[in-house]
């Protein structure tokens, strides 16, 4: 099977989040066969739900669709380094691969901050690939926050 990046679809979801007034983070979840099973952008404000991060939404949708709390073999594409909450859910869902764009020095939980996957309490560690379309993801975030200052 040939590798296909789905980061462009995650970036589309991040741009749609901006249009809704949300922080521009988008995520796409792909099954082991390479098919997109869920895609979403942040909806924390829209849903009045602090856990409605893009990653959480796609994981919830996929788990509901397959009828399982685990997604082995699945790949998650997200425009921003997952926060500790999302990293913990990624591990608990047993997602195989995590691809992310921009690093998050302030709130990241993978390569920054608590580094959730490095903890001995973390029972599953996905393969992690960072910096995918990072420049575009960073630009979306910088533009979003610059407009609010």
Chimera marker file (.cmm) of the C-alpha trace (Angstrom):
<marker_set name="trace">
<marker id="1" x="0.000" y="0.000" z="0.000" r="1" g="1" b="0" radius="0.5"/>
<marker id="2" x="1.249" y="3.501" z="-0.824" r="1" g="1" b="0" radius="0.5"/>
<marker id="3" x="1.405" y="6.142" z="1.911" r="1" g="1" b="0" radius="0.5"/>
<marker id="4" x="-1.074" y="8.992" z="1.455" r="1" g="1" b="0" radius="0.5"/>
<marker id="5" x="-1.027" y="11.978" z="3.775" r="1" g="1" b="0" radius="0.5"/>
<marker id="6" x="-4.402" y="13.270" z="4.880" r="1" g="1" b="0" radius="0.5"/>
<marker id="7" x="-3.036" y="16.464" z="6.400" r="1" g="1" b="0" radius="0.5"/>
<marker id="8" x="-4.607" y="18.589" z="3.659" r="1" g="1" b="0" radius="0.5"/>
<marker id="9" x="-8.043" y="17.388" z="4.799" r="1" g="1" b="0" radius="0.5"/>
<marker id="10" x="-7.122" y="18.189" z="8.419" r="1" g="1" b="0" radius="0.5"/>
<marker id="11" x="-6.106" y="21.687" z="7.313" r="1" g="1" b="0" radius="0.5"/>
<marker id="12" x="-9.499" y="22.076" z="5.575" r="1" g="1" b="0" radius="0.5"/>
<marker id="13" x="-11.163" y="21.213" z="8.891" r="1" g="1" b="0" radius="0.5"/>
<marker id="14" x="-8.962" y="23.772" z="10.680" r="1" g="1" b="0" radius="0.5"/>
<marker id="15" x="-10.009" y="26.472" z="8.201" r="1" g="1" b="0" radius="0.5"/>
<marker id="16" x="-13.667" y="25.520" z="8.721" r="1" g="1" b="0" radius="0.5"/>
<marker id="17" x="-13.119" y="25.848" z="12.486" r="1" g="1" b="0" radius="0.5"/>
<marker id="18" x="-11.908" y="29.432" z="11.967" r="1" g="1" b="0" radius="0.5"/>
<marker id="19" x="-15.101" y="30.209" z="10.047" r="1" g="1" b="0" radius="0.5"/>
<marker id="20" x="-17.053" y="29.065" z="13.129" r="1" g="1" b="0" radius="0.5"/>
<marker id="21" x="-14.933" y="31.233" z="15.428" r="1" g="1" b="0" radius="0.5"/>
<marker id="22" x="-13.047" y="28.250" z="16.832" r="1" g="1" b="0" radius="0.5"/>
<marker id="23" x="-9.304" y="27.808" z="17.302" r="1" g="1" b="0" radius="0.5"/>
<marker id="24" x="-8.074" y="26.436" z="13.956" r="1" g="1" b="0" radius="0.5"/>
<marker id="25" x="-7.321" y="22.817" z="14.700" r="1" g="1" b="0" radius="0.5"/>
<marker id="26" x="-8.484" y="20.063" z="12.382" r="1" g="1" b="0" radius="0.5"/>
<marker id="27" x="-8.233" y="16.292" z="12.534" r="1" g="1" b="0" radius="0.5"/>
<marker id="28" x="-8.829" y="13.343" z="10.241" r="1" g="1" b="0" radius="0.5"/>
<marker id="29" x="-8.942" y="9.685" z="11.297" r="1" g="1" b="0" radius="0.5"/>
<marker id="30" x="-8.103" y="7.020" z="8.732" r="1" g="1" b="0" radius="0.5"/>
<marker id="31" x="-8.657" y="3.261" z="9.038" r="1" g="1" b="0" radius="0.5"/>
<marker id="32" x="-6.045" y="0.593" z="8.344" r="1" g="1" b="0" radius="0.5"/>
<marker id="33" x="-7.156" y="0.465" z="4.697" r="1" g="1" b="0" radius="0.5"/>
<marker id="34" x="-6.524" y="4.174" z="4.191" r="1" g="1" b="0" radius="0.5"/>
<marker id="35" x="-10.175" y="5.251" z="4.195" r="1" g="1" b="0" radius="0.5"/>
<marker id="36" x="-11.198" y="8.431" z="6.027" r="1" g="1" b="0" radius="0.5"/>
<marker id="37" x="-13.663" y="7.419" z="8.734" r="1" g="1" b="0" radius="0.5"/>
<marker id="38" x="-14.037" y="10.742" z="10.546" r="1" g="1" b="0" radius="0.5"/>
<marker id="39" x="-13.008" y="14.364" z="10.188" r="1" g="1" b="0" radius="0.5"/>
<marker id="40" x="-13.645" y="17.383" z="12.375" r="1" g="1" b="0" radius="0.5"/>
<marker id="41" x="-12.415" y="20.738" z="13.546" r="1" g="1" b="0" radius="0.5"/>
<marker id="42" x="-12.497" y="22.173" z="17.043" r="1" g="1" b="0" radius="0.5"/>
<marker id="43" x="-16.021" y="22.820" z="18.378" r="1" g="1" b="0" radius="0.5"/>
<marker id="44" x="-15.399" y="23.756" z="22.006" r="1" g="1" b="0" radius="0.5"/>
<marker id="45" x="-17.257" y="27.075" z="21.795" r="1" g="1" b="0" radius="0.5"/>
<marker id="46" x="-20.026" y="25.872" z="19.517" r="1" g="1" b="0" radius="0.5"/>
<marker id="47" x="-20.800" y="22.874" z="21.747" r="1" g="1" b="0" radius="0.5"/>
<marker id="48" x="-19.921" y="24.583" z="25.049" r="1" g="1" b="0" radius="0.5"/>
<marker id="49" x="-17.702" y="21.580" z="25.681" r="1" g="1" b="0" radius="0.5"/>
<marker id="50" x="-14.060" y="21.976" z="26.721" r="1" g="1" b="0" radius="0.5"/>
<marker id="51" x="-13.350" y="18.441" z="25.514" r="1" g="1" b="0" radius="0.5"/>
<marker id="52" x="-14.649" y="19.052" z="21.963" r="1" g="1" b="0" radius="0.5"/>
<marker id="53" x="-11.167" y="19.182" z="20.473" r="1" g="1" b="0" radius="0.5"/>
<marker id="54" x="-10.859" y="18.011" z="16.872" r="1" g="1" b="0" radius="0.5"/>
<marker id="55" x="-9.017" y="14.840" z="17.914" r="1" g="1" b="0" radius="0.5"/>
<marker id="56" x="-11.649" y="13.935" z="20.506" r="1" g="1" b="0" radius="0.5"/>
<marker id="57" x="-14.482" y="14.441" z="18.028" r="1" g="1" b="0" radius="0.5"/>
<marker id="58" x="-13.004" y="12.172" z="15.341" r="1" g="1" b="0" radius="0.5"/>
<marker id="59" x="-12.105" y="9.479" z="17.870" r="1" g="1" b="0" radius="0.5"/>
<marker id="60" x="-15.637" y="9.572" z="19.325" r="1" g="1" b="0" radius="0.5"/>
<marker id="61" x="-17.197" y="9.359" z="15.852" r="1" g="1" b="0" radius="0.5"/>
<marker id="62" x="-14.985" y="6.465" z="14.775" r="1" g="1" b="0" radius="0.5"/>
<marker id="63" x="-15.476" y="4.498" z="18.000" r="1" g="1" b="0" radius="0.5"/>
<marker id="64" x="-19.244" y="4.908" z="17.699" r="1" g="1" b="0" radius="0.5"/>
<marker id="65" x="-19.146" y="3.811" z="14.052" r="1" g="1" b="0" radius="0.5"/>
<marker id="66" x="-17.127" y="0.642" z="14.719" r="1" g="1" b="0" radius="0.5"/>
<marker id="67" x="-18.759" y="-0.116" z="18.073" r="1" g="1" b="0" radius="0.5"/>
<marker id="68" x="-15.491" y="-0.300" z="19.986" r="1" g="1" b="0" radius="0.5"/>
<marker id="69" x="-13.437" y="1.896" z="22.288" r="1" g="1" b="0" radius="0.5"/>
<marker id="70" x="-10.259" y="0.825" z="20.479" r="1" g="1" b="0" radius="0.5"/>
<marker id="71" x="-9.022" y="1.734" z="17.030" r="1" g="1" b="0" radius="0.5"/>
<marker id="72" x="-5.936" y="-0.412" z="16.366" r="1" g="1" b="0" radius="0.5"/>
<marker id="73" x="-4.422" y="0.146" z="12.945" r="1" g="1" b="0" radius="0.5"/>
<marker id="74" x="-5.964" y="3.618" z="12.594" r="1" g="1" b="0" radius="0.5"/>
<marker id="75" x="-3.990" y="6.775" z="11.810" r="1" g="1" b="0" radius="0.5"/>
<marker id="76" x="-4.787" y="10.225" z="13.161" r="1" g="1" b="0" radius="0.5"/>
<marker id="77" x="-3.804" y="13.405" z="11.325" r="1" g="1" b="0" radius="0.5"/>
<marker id="78" x="-4.074" y="16.611" z="13.337" r="1" g="1" b="0" radius="0.5"/>
<marker id="79" x="-2.855" y="20.106" z="12.536" r="1" g="1" b="0" radius="0.5"/>
<marker id="80" x="-1.539" y="20.839" z="16.041" r="1" g="1" b="0" radius="0.5"/>
<marker id="81" x="0.357" y="18.739" z="18.556" r="1" g="1" b="0" radius="0.5"/>
<marker id="82" x="-2.290" y="17.103" z="20.752" r="1" g="1" b="0" radius="0.5"/>
<marker id="83" x="-2.790" y="18.416" z="24.271" r="1" g="1" b="0" radius="0.5"/>
<marker id="84" x="-2.342" y="16.022" z="27.227" r="1" g="1" b="0" radius="0.5"/>
<marker id="85" x="-6.080" y="15.202" z="27.292" r="1" g="1" b="0" radius="0.5"/>
<marker id="86" x="-6.112" y="14.256" z="23.620" r="1" g="1" b="0" radius="0.5"/>
<marker id="87" x="-2.811" y="12.368" z="23.850" r="1" g="1" b="0" radius="0.5"/>
<marker id="88" x="-4.249" y="10.238" z="26.667" r="1" g="1" b="0" radius="0.5"/>
<marker id="89" x="-7.340" y="9.442" z="24.591" r="1" g="1" b="0" radius="0.5"/>
<marker id="90" x="-5.169" y="8.591" z="21.567" r="1" g="1" b="0" radius="0.5"/>
<marker id="91" x="-3.266" y="6.122" z="23.744" r="1" g="1" b="0" radius="0.5"/>
<marker id="92" x="-6.447" y="4.680" z="25.281" r="1" g="1" b="0" radius="0.5"/>
<marker id="93" x="-7.992" y="4.227" z="21.831" r="1" g="1" b="0" radius="0.5"/>
<marker id="94" x="-4.835" y="2.347" z="20.774" r="1" g="1" b="0" radius="0.5"/>
<marker id="95" x="-4.422" y="4.469" z="17.641" r="1" g="1" b="0" radius="0.5"/>
<marker id="96" x="-1.449" y="3.145" z="15.670" r="1" g="1" b="0" radius="0.5"/>
<marker id="97" x="-0.030" y="6.324" z="14.149" r="1" g="1" b="0" radius="0.5"/>
<marker id="98" x="-0.213" y="10.025" z="14.975" r="1" g="1" b="0" radius="0.5"/>
<marker id="99" x="0.761" y="12.620" z="12.375" r="1" g="1" b="0" radius="0.5"/>
<marker id="100" x="0.706" y="16.239" z="13.464" r="1" g="1" b="0" radius="0.5"/>
<marker id="101" x="1.670" y="19.601" z="12.040" r="1" g="1" b="0" radius="0.5"/>
<marker id="102" x="2.579" y="22.468" z="14.343" r="1" g="1" b="0" radius="0.5"/>
<marker id="103" x="4.299" y="21.955" z="17.685" r="1" g="1" b="0" radius="0.5"/>
<marker id="104" x="2.494" y="23.415" z="20.698" r="1" g="1" b="0" radius="0.5"/>
<marker id="105" x="5.063" y="24.690" z="23.228" r="1" g="1" b="0" radius="0.5"/>
<marker id="106" x="2.319" y="26.121" z="25.467" r="1" g="1" b="0" radius="0.5"/>
<marker id="107" x="-0.208" y="23.291" z="25.638" r="1" g="1" b="0" radius="0.5"/>
<marker id="108" x="1.239" y="20.275" z="23.832" r="1" g="1" b="0" radius="0.5"/>
<marker id="109" x="1.274" y="16.874" z="25.444" r="1" g="1" b="0" radius="0.5"/>
<marker id="110" x="3.350" y="14.779" z="23.047" r="1" g="1" b="0" radius="0.5"/>
<marker id="111" x="6.765" y="16.381" z="22.437" r="1" g="1" b="0" radius="0.5"/>
<marker id="112" x="6.171" y="19.310" z="24.811" r="1" g="1" b="0" radius="0.5"/>
<marker id="113" x="4.929" y="19.557" z="28.375" r="1" g="1" b="0" radius="0.5"/>
<marker id="114" x="4.014" y="16.275" z="30.051" r="1" g="1" b="0" radius="0.5"/>
<marker id="115" x="4.974" y="14.047" z="27.094" r="1" g="1" b="0" radius="0.5"/>
<marker id="116" x="2.126" y="11.657" z="27.782" r="1" g="1" b="0" radius="0.5"/>
<marker id="117" x="3.453" y="8.810" z="25.633" r="1" g="1" b="0" radius="0.5"/>
<marker id="118" x="6.734" y="8.742" z="27.610" r="1" g="1" b="0" radius="0.5"/>
<marker id="119" x="5.017" y="8.002" z="30.949" r="1" g="1" b="0" radius="0.5"/>
<marker id="120" x="5.166" y="4.458" z="32.303" r="1" g="1" b="0" radius="0.5"/>
<marker id="121" x="1.404" y="4.706" z="32.953" r="1" g="1" b="0" radius="0.5"/>
<marker id="122" x="0.819" y="5.030" z="29.202" r="1" g="1" b="0" radius="0.5"/>
<marker id="123" x="-0.147" y="1.535" z="28.074" r="1" g="1" b="0" radius="0.5"/>
<marker id="124" x="0.012" y="2.227" z="24.333" r="1" g="1" b="0" radius="0.5"/>
<marker id="125" x="2.370" y="4.457" z="22.391" r="1" g="1" b="0" radius="0.5"/>
<marker id="126" x="1.525" y="5.269" z="18.778" r="1" g="1" b="0" radius="0.5"/>
<marker id="127" x="4.121" y="5.908" z="16.122" r="1" g="1" b="0" radius="0.5"/>
<marker id="128" x="4.485" y="9.708" z="16.065" r="1" g="1" b="0" radius="0.5"/>
<marker id="129" x="5.375" y="11.813" z="13.032" r="1" g="1" b="0" radius="0.5"/>
<marker id="130" x="5.570" y="15.562" z="13.576" r="1" g="1" b="0" radius="0.5"/>
<marker id="131" x="6.058" y="18.629" z="11.415" r="1" g="1" b="0" radius="0.5"/>
<marker id="132" x="3.669" y="17.521" z="8.645" r="1" g="1" b="0" radius="0.5"/>
<marker id="133" x="2.522" y="20.750" z="6.909" r="1" g="1" b="0" radius="0.5"/>
<marker id="134" x="3.702" y="22.592" z="10.011" r="1" g="1" b="0" radius="0.5"/>
<marker id="135" x="4.247" y="25.916" z="8.247" r="1" g="1" b="0" radius="0.5"/>
<marker id="136" x="0.647" y="26.106" z="7.031" r="1" g="1" b="0" radius="0.5"/>
<marker id="137" x="-0.769" y="24.919" z="10.364" r="1" g="1" b="0" radius="0.5"/>
<marker id="138" x="1.318" y="27.479" z="12.267" r="1" g="1" b="0" radius="0.5"/>
<marker id="139" x="0.218" y="30.265" z="9.920" r="1" g="1" b="0" radius="0.5"/>
<marker id="140" x="-3.462" y="29.464" z="10.519" r="1" g="1" b="0" radius="0.5"/>
<marker id="141" x="-2.941" y="29.629" z="14.277" r="1" g="1" b="0" radius="0.5"/>
<marker id="142" x="-0.856" y="32.817" z="14.202" r="1" g="1" b="0" radius="0.5"/>
<marker id="143" x="-3.358" y="34.589" z="11.940" r="1" g="1" b="0" radius="0.5"/>
<marker id="144" x="-6.274" y="33.491" z="14.130" r="1" g="1" b="0" radius="0.5"/>
<marker id="145" x="-4.737" y="34.780" z="17.347" r="1" g="1" b="0" radius="0.5"/>
<marker id="146" x="-3.351" y="37.969" z="15.745" r="1" g="1" b="0" radius="0.5"/>
<marker id="147" x="-6.900" y="38.920" z="14.708" r="1" g="1" b="0" radius="0.5"/>
<marker id="148" x="-8.094" y="38.532" z="18.293" r="1" g="1" b="0" radius="0.5"/>
<marker id="149" x="-5.443" y="40.761" z="19.887" r="1" g="1" b="0" radius="0.5"/>
<link id1="1" id2="2" r="1" g="1" b="0" radius="0.2"/>
<link id1="2" id2="3" r="1" g="1" b="0" radius="0.2"/>
<link id1="3" id2="4" r="1" g="1" b="0" radius="0.2"/>
<link id1="4" id2="5" r="1" g="1" b="0" radius="0.2"/>
<link id1="5" id2="6" r="1" g="1" b="0" radius="0.2"/>
<link id1="6" id2="7" r="1" g="1" b="0" radius="0.2"/>
<link id1="7" id2="8" r="1" g="1" b="0" radius="0.2"/>
<link id1="8" id2="9" r="1" g="1" b="0" radius="0.2"/>
<link id1="9" id2="10" r="1" g="1" b="0" radius="0.2"/>
<link id1="10" id2="11" r="1" g="1" b="0" radius="0.2"/>
<link id1="11" id2="12" r="1" g="1" b="0" radius="0.2"/>
<link id1="12" id2="13" r="1" g="1" b="0" radius="0.2"/>
<link id1="13" id2="14" r="1" g="1" b="0" radius="0.2"/>
<link id1="14" id2="15" r="1" g="1" b="0" radius="0.2"/>
<link id1="15" id2="16" r="1" g="1" b="0" radius="0.2"/>
<link id1="16" id2="17" r="1" g="1" b="0" radius="0.2"/>
<link id1="17" id2="18" r="1" g="1" b="0" radius="0.2"/>
<link id1="18" id2="19" r="1" g="1" b="0" radius="0.2"/>
<link id1="19" id2="20" r="1" g="1" b="0" radius="0.2"/>
<link id1="20" id2="21" r="1" g="1" b="0" radius="0.2"/>
<link id1="21" id2="22" r="1" g="1" b="0" radius="0.2"/>
<link id1="22" id2="23" r="1" g="1" b="0" radius="0.2"/>
<link id1="23" id2="24" r="1" g="1" b="0" radius="0.2"/>
<link id1="24" id2="25" r="1" g="1" b="0" radius="0.2"/>
<link id1="25" id2="26" r="1" g="1" b="0" radius="0.2"/>
<link id1="26" id2="27" r="1" g="1" b="0" radius="0.2"/>
<link id1="27" id2="28" r="1" g="1" b="0" radius="0.2"/>
<link id1="28" id2="29" r="1" g="1" b="0" radius="0.2"/>
<link id1="29" id2="30" r="1" g="1" b="0" radius="0.2"/>
<link id1="30" id2="31" r="1" g="1" b="0" radius="0.2"/>
<link id1="31" id2="32" r="1" g="1" b="0" radius="0.2"/>
<link id1="32" id2="33" r="1" g="1" b="0" radius="0.2"/>
<link id1="33" id2="34" r="1" g="1" b="0" radius="0.2"/>
<link id1="34" id2="35" r="1" g="1" b="0" radius="0.2"/>
<link id1="35" id2="36" r="1" g="1" b="0" radius="0.2"/>
<link id1="36" id2="37" r="1" g="1" b="0" radius="0.2"/>
<link id1="37" id2="38" r="1" g="1" b="0" radius="0.2"/>
<link id1="38" id2="39" r="1" g="1" b="0" radius="0.2"/>
<link id1="39" id2="40" r="1" g="1" b="0" radius="0.2"/>
<link id1="40" id2="41" r="1" g="1" b="0" radius="0.2"/>
<link id1="41" id2="42" r="1" g="1" b="0" radius="0.2"/>
<link id1="42" id2="43" r="1" g="1" b="0" radius="0.2"/>
<link id1="43" id2="44" r="1" g="1" b="0" radius="0.2"/>
<link id1="44" id2="45" r="1" g="1" b="0" radius="0.2"/>
<link id1="45" id2="46" r="1" g="1" b="0" radius="0.2"/>
<link id1="46" id2="47" r="1" g="1" b="0" radius="0.2"/>
<link id1="47" id2="48" r="1" g="1" b="0" radius="0.2"/>
<link id1="48" id2="49" r="1" g="1" b="0" radius="0.2"/>
<link id1="49" id2="50" r="1" g="1" b="0" radius="0.2"/>
<link id1="50" id2="51" r="1" g="1" b="0" radius="0.2"/>
<link id1="51" id2="52" r="1" g="1" b="0" radius="0.2"/>
<link id1="52" id2="53" r="1" g="1" b="0" radius="0.2"/>
<link id1="53" id2="54" r="1" g="1" b="0" radius="0.2"/>
<link id1="54" id2="55" r="1" g="1" b="0" radius="0.2"/>
<link id1="55" id2="56" r="1" g="1" b="0" radius="0.2"/>
<link id1="56" id2="57" r="1" g="1" b="0" radius="0.2"/>
<link id1="57" id2="58" r="1" g="1" b="0" radius="0.2"/>
<link id1="58" id2="59" r="1" g="1" b="0" radius="0.2"/>
<link id1="59" id2="60" r="1" g="1" b="0" radius="0.2"/>
<link id1="60" id2="61" r="1" g="1" b="0" radius="0.2"/>
<link id1="61" id2="62" r="1" g="1" b="0" radius="0.2"/>
<link id1="62" id2="63" r="1" g="1" b="0" radius="0.2"/>
<link id1="63" id2="64" r="1" g="1" b="0" radius="0.2"/>
<link id1="64" id2="65" r="1" g="1" b="0" radius="0.2"/>
<link id1="65" id2="66" r="1" g="1" b="0" radius="0.2"/>
<link id1="66" id2="67" r="1" g="1" b="0" radius="0.2"/>
<link id1="67" id2="68" r="1" g="1" b="0" radius="0.2"/>
<link id1="68" id2="69" r="1" g="1" b="0" radius="0.2"/>
<link id1="69" id2="70" r="1" g="1" b="0" radius="0.2"/>
<link id1="70" id2="71" r="1" g="1" b="0" radius="0.2"/>
<link id1="71" id2="72" r="1" g="1" b="0" radius="0.2"/>
<link id1="72" id2="73" r="1" g="1" b="0" radius="0.2"/>
<link id1="73" id2="74" r="1" g="1" b="0" radius="0.2"/>
<link id1="74" id2="75" r="1" g="1" b="0" radius="0.2"/>
<link id1="75" id2="76" r="1" g="1" b="0" radius="0.2"/>
<link id1="76" id2="77" r="1" g="1" b="0" radius="0.2"/>
<link id1="77" id2="78" r="1" g="1" b="0" radius="0.2"/>
<link id1="78" id2="79" r="1" g="1" b="0" radius="0.2"/>
<link id1="79" id2="80" r="1" g="1" b="0" radius="0.2"/>
<link id1="80" id2="81" r="1" g="1" b="0" radius="0.2"/>
<link id1="81" id2="82" r="1" g="1" b="0" radius="0.2"/>
<link id1="82" id2="83" r="1" g="1" b="0" radius="0.2"/>
<link id1="83" id2="84" r="1" g="1" b="0" radius="0.2"/>
<link id1="84" id2="85" r="1" g="1" b="0" radius="0.2"/>
<link id1="85" id2="86" r="1" g="1" b="0" radius="0.2"/>
<link id1="86" id2="87" r="1" g="1" b="0" radius="0.2"/>
<link id1="87" id2="88" r="1" g="1" b="0" radius="0.2"/>
<link id1="88" id2="89" r="1" g="1" b="0" radius="0.2"/>
<link id1="89" id2="90" r="1" g="1" b="0" radius="0.2"/>
<link id1="90" id2="91" r="1" g="1" b="0" radius="0.2"/>
<link id1="91" id2="92" r="1" g="1" b="0" radius="0.2"/>
<link id1="92" id2="93" r="1" g="1" b="0" radius="0.2"/>
<link id1="93" id2="94" r="1" g="1" b="0" radius="0.2"/>
<link id1="94" id2="95" r="1" g="1" b="0" radius="0.2"/>
<link id1="95" id2="96" r="1" g="1" b="0" radius="0.2"/>
<link id1="96" id2="97" r="1" g="1" b="0" radius="0.2"/>
<link id1="97" id2="98" r="1" g="1" b="0" radius="0.2"/>
<link id1="98" id2="99" r="1" g="1" b="0" radius="0.2"/>
<link id1="99" id2="100" r="1" g="1" b="0" radius="0.2"/>
<link id1="100" id2="101" r="1" g="1" b="0" radius="0.2"/>
<link id1="101" id2="102" r="1" g="1" b="0" radius="0.2"/>
<link id1="102" id2="103" r="1" g="1" b="0" radius="0.2"/>
<link id1="103" id2="104" r="1" g="1" b="0" radius="0.2"/>
<link id1="104" id2="105" r="1" g="1" b="0" radius="0.2"/>
<link id1="105" id2="106" r="1" g="1" b="0" radius="0.2"/>
<link id1="106" id2="107" r="1" g="1" b="0" radius="0.2"/>
<link id1="107" id2="108" r="1" g="1" b="0" radius="0.2"/>
<link id1="108" id2="109" r="1" g="1" b="0" radius="0.2"/>
<link id1="109" id2="110" r="1" g="1" b="0" radius="0.2"/>
<link id1="110" id2="111" r="1" g="1" b="0" radius="0.2"/>
<link id1="111" id2="112" r="1" g="1" b="0" radius="0.2"/>
<link id1="112" id2="113" r="1" g="1" b="0" radius="0.2"/>
<link id1="113" id2="114" r="1" g="1" b="0" radius="0.2"/>
<link id1="114" id2="115" r="1" g="1" b="0" radius="0.2"/>
<link id1="115" id2="116" r="1" g="1" b="0" radius="0.2"/>
<link id1="116" id2="117" r="1" g="1" b="0" radius="0.2"/>
<link id1="117" id2="118" r="1" g="1" b="0" radius="0.2"/>
<link id1="118" id2="119" r="1" g="1" b="0" radius="0.2"/>
<link id1="119" id2="120" r="1" g="1" b="0" radius="0.2"/>
<link id1="120" id2="121" r="1" g="1" b="0" radius="0.2"/>
<link id1="121" id2="122" r="1" g="1" b="0" radius="0.2"/>
<link id1="122" id2="123" r="1" g="1" b="0" radius="0.2"/>
<link id1="123" id2="124" r="1" g="1" b="0" radius="0.2"/>
<link id1="124" id2="125" r="1" g="1" b="0" radius="0.2"/>
<link id1="125" id2="126" r="1" g="1" b="0" radius="0.2"/>
<link id1="126" id2="127" r="1" g="1" b="0" radius="0.2"/>
<link id1="127" id2="128" r="1" g="1" b="0" radius="0.2"/>
<link id1="128" id2="129" r="1" g="1" b="0" radius="0.2"/>
<link id1="129" id2="130" r="1" g="1" b="0" radius="0.2"/>
<link id1="130" id2="131" r="1" g="1" b="0" radius="0.2"/>
<link id1="131" id2="132" r="1" g="1" b="0" radius="0.2"/>
<link id1="132" id2="133" r="1" g="1" b="0" radius="0.2"/>
<link id1="133" id2="134" r="1" g="1" b="0" radius="0.2"/>
<link id1="134" id2="135" r="1" g="1" b="0" radius="0.2"/>
<link id1="135" id2="136" r="1" g="1" b="0" radius="0.2"/>
<link id1="136" id2="137" r="1" g="1" b="0" radius="0.2"/>
<link id1="137" id2="138" r="1" g="1" b="0" radius="0.2"/>
<link id1="138" id2="139" r="1" g="1" b="0" radius="0.2"/>
<link id1="139" id2="140" r="1" g="1" b="0" radius="0.2"/>
<link id1="140" id2="141" r="1" g="1" b="0" radius="0.2"/>
<link id1="141" id2="142" r="1" g="1" b="0" radius="0.2"/>
<link id1="142" id2="143" r="1" g="1" b="0" radius="0.2"/>
<link id1="143" id2="144" r="1" g="1" b="0" radius="0.2"/>
<link id1="144" id2="145" r="1" g="1" b="0" radius="0.2"/>
<link id1="145" id2="146" r="1" g="1" b="0" radius="0.2"/>
<link id1="146" id2="147" r="1" g="1" b="0" radius="0.2"/>
<link id1="147" id2="148" r="1" g="1" b="0" radius="0.2"/>
<link id1="148" id2="149" r="1" g="1" b="0" radius="0.2"/>
</marker_set>
